[in-house]
Amino acid sequence: MCRKFDSCRGHQTSYKDSFKNEGITFIMDKAIKVGLVIAIIGIAAYFGYNLSSSWHKESIETAKRQERVAWEKRTKELMEKVTGLEEEMASIKGETIPEGKLKEVFGSESTVAKQDEPLDFESIEQQIKAFFGYLDEQDYVQAYAFKGGTQGQFQVAMKKMSANLPSITDETVSLYNLYRNMAHFFRILGKKRVNLVRDILQNEGEILESAMQTFYNWTTYEAGDISVTGQPSLQMLYAYSGFFLNTLAGRSYLLRRDSKIRILTTYYSVLILDKANDEKFNSAGIDIRPHIESLLNDFEGQMGLIFHKQYVSELQKLADKYNMS
């Protein structure tokens, strides 16, 4: 019985060992399978990540290339626009001079656009005569039917203006003085002549800059120490310069004009005031310095002027002369 028992016991032990071994084998197989699955998943994840990373990197590089191409295209377009604007600005600033038009107005031998050397008085007078001849041929001028043409009317206007100078010191003493100054040109020249001047300003904007320079050269021309016969006196020039620079009426008149006419009238008024200072003729005591400073600022933003550099250069010389730097 003991043997049987031992035999049973042996069989039980064998069964237990067998079962134990099978359990261990199952667990090992399962562990291996799990390990293989994890390994496969890891390998797949690795290659997937690399593939995804490579795709993402390529996508970024593609986007960068497209963005760079777009920016290069945009930059090229902007550069073309800038070049076009620079050419347009050069034309607007007057760096391209309408020489054909100037010769038509001031004569075939006109040198208005080339002021490297001062002109003699005879040449200046020829240009003025040619200018008046040009005006007389214009339909809007002929409609006024003035006797003696525009040059005759200019001489009449000069006499009237010289005999009736505007007030530059006591304008604000009374409303009467202010009103007379406000209506000065209308009172002195009459409605018809004022309208003619207005029409000339409106129709001849392209040549007015050269015309103003020519007339300034004529009015201030000096042969040695002697003024040429027929020119306006320094007293007259000073009075009207002071009118535009130093009175409400004068400044109001300029504010109603085109910016080019306003700035050039102010510029030549400053030059005349400087001459008056040199001649100790500034009876109203007008301070020239604020006007020089204001003009330098105005010229910085002013376009469409043929002699822009010349104006700025002259004003800088005046600024040095009056110790403004």
C-alpha positions in Angstrom: 0.0 0.0 0.0 2.9 2.2 0.7 4.3 1.4 -2.6 1.1 2.2 -4.2 1.0 5.4 -2.3 4.5 6.2 -3.3 3.7 5.3 -6.8 0.7 7.6 -6.8 2.7 10.2 -5.2 5.3 9.8 -7.8 2.7 10.2 -10.5 1.3 13.3 -8.9 4.8 14.8 -8.7 5.3 13.9 -12.4 2.0 15.5 -13.3 2.9 18.6 -11.4 6.2 18.9 -13.0 4.7 18.4 -16.4 2.1 20.9 -15.8 4.6 23.3 -14.4 6.8 22.9 -17.4 4.0 23.4 -19.8 3.0 26.6 -17.9 6.5 27.9 -18.1 6.7 27.1 -21.8 3.3 28.8 -22.4 4.4 31.9 -20.5 7.7 32.0 -22.4 6.0 31.5 -25.7 3.6 34.3 -24.8 6.4 36.5 -23.6 8.3 35.9 -26.8 5.3 36.7 -28.9 4.6 39.9 -27.0 8.3 40.8 -27.3 8.1 40.2 -31.1 4.9 42.3 -31.4 6.5 45.1 -29.4 9.6 44.8 -31.5 7.6 44.9 -34.7 5.6 47.9 -33.4 8.8 49.6 -32.4 10.4 49.0 -35.8 7.2 50.1 -37.6 7.0 53.2 -35.4 10.7 54.0 -36.1 10.3 53.7 -39.8 7.0 55.5 -39.6 8.6 58.4 -37.7 11.5 58.6 -40.1 9.1 58.5 -43.0 6.8 61.1 -41.4 9.8 63.3 -40.4 11.3 63.0 -43.9 7.9 63.9 -45.4 7.4 66.8 -43.0 10.9 68.1 -43.6 10.4 67.8 -47.4 7.1 69.6 -47.0 8.7 72.4 -45.1 11.5 72.7 -47.6 8.9 72.8 -50.4 6.9 75.5 -48.6 10.2 77.5 -48.1 11.1 77.2 -51.7 7.6 78.3 -52.8 7.7 81.2 -50.3 11.2 82.2 -51.5 10.1 82.1 -55.2 7.0 84.2 -54.2 9.2 86.8 -52.4 11.6 86.9 -55.2 8.8 87.6 -57.6 7.3 90.2 -55.3 10.7 91.9 -54.8 11.2 92.0 -58.6 7.8 93.6 -59.1 8.5 96.2 -56.3 11.9 97.0 -57.8 10.3 97.6 -61.2 7.7 99.8 -59.6 10.5 101.7 -57.7 12.4 102.2 -60.9 9.3 103.5 -62.7 8.5 105.8 -59.8 12.1 107.1 -59.8 11.8 107.9 -63.5 8.5 109.5 -63.0 9.8 111.6 -60.1 12.8 112.7 -62.2 10.4 113.9 -64.8 8.1 115.6 -62.3 11.0 117.3 -60.6 11.9 119.0 -63.9 15.1 117.1 -64.5 13.8 116.6 -68.0 13.4 120.1 -69.4 10.9 120.9 -72.1 13.5 122.6 -74.3 11.3 122.6 -77.4 8.5 124.4 -75.6 11.0 126.9 -74.1 12.5 127.7 -77.5 9.0 128.2 -78.9 8.2 130.7 -76.1 11.5 132.5 -75.6 13.0 132.3 -79.0 14.9 129.7 -81.1 18.2 130.7 -79.5 16.8 130.6 -76.0 19.2 129.6 -73.2 16.6 129.9 -70.4 17.1 126.2 -69.5 20.9 126.5 -69.4 22.1 129.2 -66.9 25.7 128.2 -66.6 26.8 131.8 -67.5 24.8 135.0 -66.8 23.0 136.4 -69.9 23.7 139.9 -71.1 20.8 142.4 -70.9 20.1 142.3 -74.7 19.6 138.5 -74.6 17.3 138.9 -71.6 15.2 141.5 -73.4 15.0 139.4 -76.5 13.6 136.6 -74.4 11.0 138.9 -72.8 9.9 140.2 -76.2 9.6 136.6 -77.5 7.5 135.7 -74.4 5.1 138.5 -75.0 4.9 137.6 -78.7 4.0 134.0 -77.8 1.3 135.2 -75.5 -0.2 137.5 -78.2 -0.7 134.4 -80.4 -2.8 132.5 -77.8 -6.6 132.5 -78.4 -7.5 133.2 -74.8 -5.3 136.3 -74.8 -6.6 137.5 -78.2 -10.1 137.3 -76.7 -9.3 140.3 -74.5 -8.4 142.5 -77.6 -6.0 144.7 -75.6 -4.4 147.5 -77.6 -0.6 147.3 -77.7 -0.6 143.6 -77.0 0.5 142.0 -73.8 3.8 143.9 -73.7 2.0 147.2 -73.9 -0.4 146.1 -71.1 2.6 145.0 -69.0 4.2 148.5 -69.3 0.8 150.1 -68.3 0.6 147.8 -65.3 4.1 148.6 -64.2 3.4 152.3 -64.2 0.2 151.8 -62.2 1.8 149.5 -59.7 4.8 151.9 -59.2 2.5 154.8 -58.6 0.3 153.0 -56.1 2.5 150.9 -53.8 0.8 148.5 -51.3 1.0 149.1 -47.6 3.5 146.9 -45.8 3.7 148.5 -42.4 0.3 149.8 -41.3 -2.0 147.3 -42.9 -3.6 146.3 -39.6 -4.0 149.8 -38.3 -7.6 149.8 -39.6 -10.0 147.7 -41.5 -9.9 150.2 -44.2 -6.2 149.7 -44.8 -6.6 146.0 -44.7 -9.4 146.1 -47.2 -7.4 148.3 -49.5 -4.5 145.9 -49.4 -6.7 142.9 -50.0 -8.1 144.5 -53.1 -4.9 146.1 -54.2 -4.3 144.5 -57.6 -8.0 144.7 -58.5 -8.1 148.4 -57.6 -4.8 149.2 -59.4 -5.0 147.0 -62.5 -8.7 146.7 -63.0 -10.8 143.6 -63.5 -9.9 142.9 -67.1 -6.1 142.9 -66.5 -6.5 140.9 -63.4 -8.5 138.3 -65.3 -5.8 138.2 -68.0 -3.1 137.5 -65.4 -5.3 134.8 -63.9 -5.7 133.2 -67.4 -2.0 133.3 -68.1 -1.3 131.6 -64.8 -3.8 128.9 -65.5 -2.8 128.2 -69.1 1.0 128.6 -69.1 2.0 126.6 -66.0 4.6 124.7 -68.0 6.7 127.8 -68.8 5.9 130.1 -65.8 9.0 129.1 -63.9 11.3 130.1 -66.8 9.3 133.3 -67.3 9.6 134.3 -63.7 13.4 133.7 -63.8 13.7 135.8 -67.0 11.7 138.7 -65.5 13.7 138.6 -62.3 16.9 138.7 -64.3 15.5 141.7 -66.2 14.2 143.6 -63.2 17.4 143.2 -61.2 20.0 143.4 -64.0 22.8 145.9 -63.4 25.3 147.2 -65.9 28.2 147.9 -63.6 26.7 150.2 -60.9 24.0 151.6 -63.2 20.5 150.1 -63.5 19.2 149.7 -67.0 16.6 152.2 -68.2 13.0 150.9 -68.0 13.5 148.6 -65.0 11.3 148.9 -61.9 13.0 150.8 -59.0 14.3 148.9 -56.0 11.7 150.8 -54.0 8.9 149.3 -56.1 10.4 145.8 -55.9 10.9 146.0 -52.2 7.3 147.2 -51.6 5.8 144.3 -53.5 8.2 141.8 -52.0 7.3 143.1 -48.5 3.6 142.8 -49.5 4.0 139.1 -50.3 6.2 138.3 -47.3 4.9 140.6 -44.6 1.2 141.3 -45.0 -2.0 139.4 -44.5 -3.2 140.5 -47.9 -0.1 139.4 -49.7 0.1 136.0 -48.0 -3.6 135.5 -48.6 -3.1 136.2 -52.3 -0.3 133.6 -52.5 -2.3 131.0 -50.7 -4.9 131.2 -53.4 -2.3 130.4 -56.1 -0.8 127.2 -57.3 2.0 125.9 -55.0 4.6 126.4 -57.7 3.6 130.1 -58.1 3.4 130.6 -54.4 6.9 129.2 -53.6 8.6 130.9 -56.5 7.0 134.3 -55.8 8.2 134.0 -52.2 11.7 132.9 -53.3 12.2 135.9 -55.6 10.7 138.2 -52.9 13.4 136.9 -50.5 16.1 137.6 -53.1 14.9 141.2 -53.5 14.7 141.6 -49.7 18.3 140.5 -49.6 19.3 143.1 -52.1 17.4 145.7 -50.1 19.4 144.7 -47.0 22.6 145.1 -49.0 21.5 148.6 -50.0 20.3 149.5 -46.5 16.8 149.9 -47.9 14.8 147.6 -45.6 12.7 150.4 -44.2 10.1 148.1 -42.8 12.7 146.1 -40.9 11.5 142.8 -42.3 13.4 139.8 -40.9 14.6 137.7 -43.8 15.7 134.6 -41.8 12.2 133.0 -41.1 11.4 133.3 -44.8 14.7 131.6 -45.8 14.1 128.8 -43.3 10.5 128.3 -44.5 11.5 128.3 -48.2 14.2 125.6 -47.6 11.5 123.4 -46.0 9.1 124.2 -48.8 11.5 123.3 -51.6 12.2 119.9 -50.0 8.7 118.8 -50.8 8.2 120.8 -54.0 8.2 118.9 -57.3 8.0 120.1 -60.9 10.8 122.7 -60.7 13.4 122.9 -63.4 15.9 124.9 -61.4 15.3 123.2 -58.0 19.0 122.7 -57.2 19.7 126.3 -58.0 17.0 127.6 -55.7 18.2 125.5 -52.8 21.8 126.4 -53.4 21.0 130.2 -53.3 18.9 129.8 -50.1 21.8 127.9 -48.4 24.1 130.7 -49.3 21.7 133.2 -47.8 21.4 131.1 -44.7 25.2 131.2 -44.3 25.2 134.9 -45.0 22.7 135.6 -42.2 24.4 133.2 -39.8 21.5 130.7 -39.7 23.6 127.5 -39.7 
